[in-house]
Amino acid sequence: MEKISAGTKIRLVKDLDGKNHVGSTATVVYVDEFGQIFADFTDGGQVRITKEQLAKNFEIAA
């Protein structure tokens, strides 16, 4: 997976926590020094994920 930074659009491809449906898109708003990724879903809600969760459950949106 390419480098993730603020502004990157990501799409959920596998259920993460049941709060957002597969296919939902989110925008990365912050990546902290510990590799935690914070993103806002376009249909509401926020998520905090690890790089491992990102690789397993998301793809870069076109």
Backbone as JSON, one array per atom type, in Angstrom:
{
  "sequence": "MEKISAGTKIRLVKDLDGKNHVGSTATVVYVDEFGQIFADFTDGGQVRITKEQLAKNFEIAA",
  "N": [[0.85, -1.17, 0.0], [0.47, 2.23, -0.76], [2.08, 5.23, 0.57], [0.43, 6.71, 3.3], [-1.18, 9.73, 4.05], [-2.39, 12.82, 5.48], [-5.44, 13.76, 4.03], [-5.62, 11.72, 2.19], [-7.82, 9.59, 0.49], [-9.72, 6.84, 1.51], [-11.22, 3.57, 1.15], [-13.56, 1.43, 2.63], [-13.27, -2.02, 2.59], [-13.69, -4.38, 3.89], [-15.66, -5.4, 6.65], [-15.18, -3.5, 9.55], [-15.93, -2.64, 12.17], [-18.65, -2.77, 12.28], [-19.95, -0.37, 12.3], [-19.8, 1.2, 10.03], [-20.7, 0.77, 6.62], [-19.53, -1.62, 4.2], [-17.74, -0.32, 1.51], [-17.97, 2.31, 2.16], [-16.49, 5.54, 2.17], [-13.65, 7.34, 3.39], [-11.75, 10.1, 4.67], [-8.43, 10.58, 5.41], [-7.38, 12.27, 8.24], [-5.34, 12.65, 10.01], [-2.17, 11.34, 10.92], [-0.54, 9.86, 13.47], [2.55, 9.94, 15.45], [2.9, 7.36, 16.29], [1.88, 5.76, 14.39], [-0.86, 5.52, 14.3], [-3.89, 5.97, 12.59], [-6.17, 8.43, 11.8], [-9.4, 9.03, 10.66], [-12.14, 10.54, 8.86], [-15.35, 9.51, 8.03], [-17.27, 9.92, 5.05], [-20.01, 9.66, 5.21], [-20.54, 10.2, 7.81], [-19.2, 9.92, 11.09], [-16.2, 8.76, 12.72], [-12.96, 7.2, 12.65], [-10.35, 5.37, 14.21], [-7.49, 3.78, 13.37], [-4.99, 1.18, 12.99], [-1.97, 0.77, 11.05], [-1.91, -1.85, 10.2], [-4.63, -2.6, 10.33], [-5.57, -0.87, 8.41], [-4.35, -1.91, 6.09], [-5.6, -4.43, 5.94], [-8.38, -3.91, 5.85], [-9.04, -1.73, 4.22], [-8.84, 0.14, 1.11], [-7.04, 2.26, -1.13], [-8.9, 4.93, -2.26], [-10.08, 5.76, -5.49]],
  "CA": [[0.0, 0.0, 0.0], [1.27, 3.45, -0.84], [2.17, 6.01, 1.79], [-0.81, 7.36, 3.72], [-1.0, 11.02, 4.69], [-3.62, 13.58, 5.6], [-6.06, 14.05, 2.75], [-5.78, 10.49, 1.41], [-9.16, 8.99, 0.53], [-9.67, 5.39, 1.65], [-12.53, 2.92, 1.04], [-13.71, 0.23, 3.45], [-13.52, -3.19, 1.75], [-14.09, -5.44, 4.81], [-16.25, -4.83, 7.86], [-14.2, -3.19, 10.58], [-16.55, -2.63, 13.5], [-20.09, -2.79, 12.15], [-20.51, 0.99, 12.34], [-19.86, 1.73, 8.67], [-20.9, -0.31, 5.67], [-18.48, -1.86, 3.2], [-17.88, 0.63, 0.4], [-17.9, 3.67, 2.69], [-15.2, 6.21, 1.98], [-13.21, 8.21, 4.48], [-10.58, 10.93, 4.4], [-7.46, 10.58, 6.5], [-7.18, 13.63, 8.75], [-4.13, 12.74, 10.83], [-1.41, 10.13, 11.21], [0.33, 10.25, 14.59], [3.91, 9.42, 15.47], [2.85, 5.94, 16.61], [1.31, 5.05, 13.25], [-2.33, 5.49, 14.36], [-4.48, 6.74, 11.5], [-7.48, 8.99, 12.15], [-10.1, 9.37, 9.42], [-13.55, 10.91, 8.93], [-16.16, 8.93, 6.97], [-18.09, 10.92, 4.37], [-21.41, 9.54, 5.65], [-20.59, 10.45, 9.25], [-18.41, 9.06, 11.96], [-14.74, 8.8, 12.67], [-12.32, 5.93, 12.95], [-8.91, 5.36, 14.52], [-7.03, 2.45, 12.98], [-3.56, 0.97, 12.84], [-1.56, 0.5, 9.66], [-2.31, -3.22, 9.9], [-6.07, -2.57, 10.05], [-5.72, -0.19, 7.13], [-3.97, -2.84, 5.02], [-6.56, -5.53, 5.88], [-9.77, -3.52, 5.72], [-9.26, -0.57, 3.37], [-8.05, 0.35, -0.1], [-6.97, 3.67, -1.52], [-10.01, 5.26, -3.15], [-9.66, 6.44, -6.73]],
  "C": [[0.9, 1.24, 0.0], [1.23, 4.22, 0.47], [0.85, 6.75, 2.06], [-0.47, 8.67, 4.41], [-2.35, 11.72, 4.76], [-4.14, 13.93, 4.21], [-6.27, 12.84, 1.86], [-7.19, 9.94, 1.59], [-9.0, 7.47, 0.58], [-11.09, 4.83, 1.61], [-12.52, 1.63, 1.85], [-14.07, -0.94, 2.55], [-13.91, -4.41, 2.58], [-14.65, -4.78, 6.05], [-15.19, -4.67, 8.94], [-14.8, -3.3, 11.96], [-18.07, -2.61, 13.46], [-20.74, -1.41, 12.14], [-20.66, 1.6, 10.95], [-19.95, 0.57, 7.7], [-19.72, -0.42, 4.7], [-18.76, -0.97, 2.0], [-17.84, 2.07, 0.85], [-16.52, 4.25, 2.44], [-14.93, 7.14, 3.15], [-12.0, 9.0, 4.01], [-9.68, 10.91, 5.62], [-7.25, 12.02, 6.94], [-5.87, 13.77, 9.52], [-3.49, 11.37, 10.95], [-0.43, 10.51, 12.31], [1.69, 9.57, 14.53], [3.99, 7.93, 15.81], [2.22, 5.11, 15.49], [-0.21, 4.89, 13.32], [-2.87, 6.43, 13.29], [-5.88, 7.16, 11.91], [-8.15, 9.45, 10.86], [-11.56, 9.69, 9.71], [-14.27, 10.27, 7.75], [-17.05, 10.0, 6.36], [-19.55, 10.85, 4.79], [-21.55, 9.65, 7.17], [-19.77, 9.45, 10.04], [-16.92, 9.2, 11.73], [-14.2, 7.42, 13.02], [-10.86, 6.19, 13.29], [-8.45, 3.94, 14.26], [-5.51, 2.4, 12.96], [-3.24, 0.76, 11.37], [-1.96, -0.91, 9.25], [-3.8, -3.3, 9.56], [-6.33, -1.9, 8.7], [-5.43, -1.16, 5.99], [-5.0, -3.96, 4.85], [-7.96, -5.11, 5.47], [-10.06, -2.38, 4.75], [-8.43, -0.67, 2.1], [-8.02, 1.84, -0.36], [-8.08, 3.92, -2.52], [-9.49, 6.04, -4.36], [-10.24, 7.83, -6.81]]
}
